[in-house]
Amino acid sequence: MNKKYLFPKIIAFAFCLSFIACEDVVEVSLDESPPQLVVDAWVNNQLKP
């Protein structure tokens, strides 16, 4: 096999291999809490929006 074409094949194989992963379903039991208001804002002193 030519070394010129070996590197792209290794990269393609590694790219495809990166999509294969172990997946475990994790179920977390959370305590119920009352709803809470959250405000996300950004304040600055510039004239343009």
ZIUR-V137006 format. One record per pair of residues at least 24 apart in sequence whose C-alpha atoms are under 10 Angstrom apart, sorted by the first residue. I is the first residue (numbers start at 1). GAP is how many residues later the second one is. Records with the same first field share a line. If there is no record, write none. Layout:
I=GAP / GAP
This chain:
none
